[in-house]
Amino acid sequence: MNLVWKRRTLLATAAILAVPLAACGTSVGGSAGAPGELTYWSMWKQGEDQQKVLQSAIDEFTAATKIKVKVQWTGRDVLQGVAARLNTGSVPDLTDNGGGEISGALAKVDGVTGLADVYASAIDGEDRKVGDMIPAALVSPYKTSGGEPWIVPYEIIGNTLWHNGASADSGLTSKQPATWDEFTAWLDAQKAKGRTPIALDGDVAGYIAGWTIWSVIRHGGVGLLNKAAQDKTGATFDDPAFLAAATDVEKLIKGGYLVKNSNATKWPAQQNAWAAGKSPTDVLLMGTWAPSETGPQAAPGFQYRSFPFPSVTGGKGNGAASAGIIGFAIPAKAKNTAEAKKFIAFFMNKDRIGKIASEAKNLTPRSDVAAPPELADFQKEIVAAGDNVFPPNDNIGAVAPQWATNVWEQSNADFFNGKLDAAGFVKQLKAKTVQLYKNGQ
């Protein structure tokens, strides 16, 4: 997942994350092999690994069903085009993107179709239903007003702490810090060795804010930042968790742990230098696309390992894990919904969706599809979290996109650039939130 998409067996029992979404079996798409067609606008571009996997499935689908798929490999801004056509009645029959992105662009204006019948339908070539293979916690934020899930995920993404499992310099090969005290002790030990252990491309607002988001989650729990983003009074920022979280992050900013001159370089300089072993850095906070994105620059023998963001004393969000989804949605007013639903059930077949892991090197929602080796640690993190998962960034981009950009990211930039201390950071967040909503945004 590259930066253009801005904010881009699980080896356990079938009960990972939550009870799967099962229902009585039905079929979708009409009679088997009925001819027809559908139009699919995708977030992937020609040549990307996911595009290749999906194209292979499309070819197989057409051969098996005689249903033609007119696909446009549009790229990450695909939803702009879909949203613009909602009122025209000329929308694609199928699209895909992150759950938060679809929510912000389409679902908030009732621009998606409920997919309960897809969840209740049989997976092509299997005796299990689509809903049997999708943990309920993954799609709980993405439902219509009537309670139907409107997205069928085929890829799981998240955010975690990455390190090189083959690096003797990191001090992480045998034990990773589990608590904030252990983490800061490790930071001090690395600093004493002359290292600046945290890699960070400081010109990327979303990446620097990731540290604060995790700190808020650990101290205040899942949903606190989401609540603050929508609180027109700003009163949510009076929760002590915000100052506690900011105080922890302030120690990172002022403690000499961030790679030098991170704000003076251009992405992806720092993440590439980390992977190549060309900087004295050890950990990188990034999404599950880190291995594929930095892989071409990685030093020989580099081993992608990860561990959860450290817990904090008394934290309400200890144990929570970041688990977002990328999946299929059917726009409202689509004309060929039966065909689109049939393709979704076709793609969810283990052998087809399994290529998202084996060829595109990403996680899938199916518990019987093994994670690629690079994501094995993250898979364990998700499994351990159970149903205590949250969409990346606590879903603020979906519920309050202007706030996320104009208040949250800007204030984090000021914080990391030394313009604000911890108390000033929280004070500015509250004041700017009130002003944003006062101005009617």
Disulfide bonds with the S-S distance in Angstrom:
none
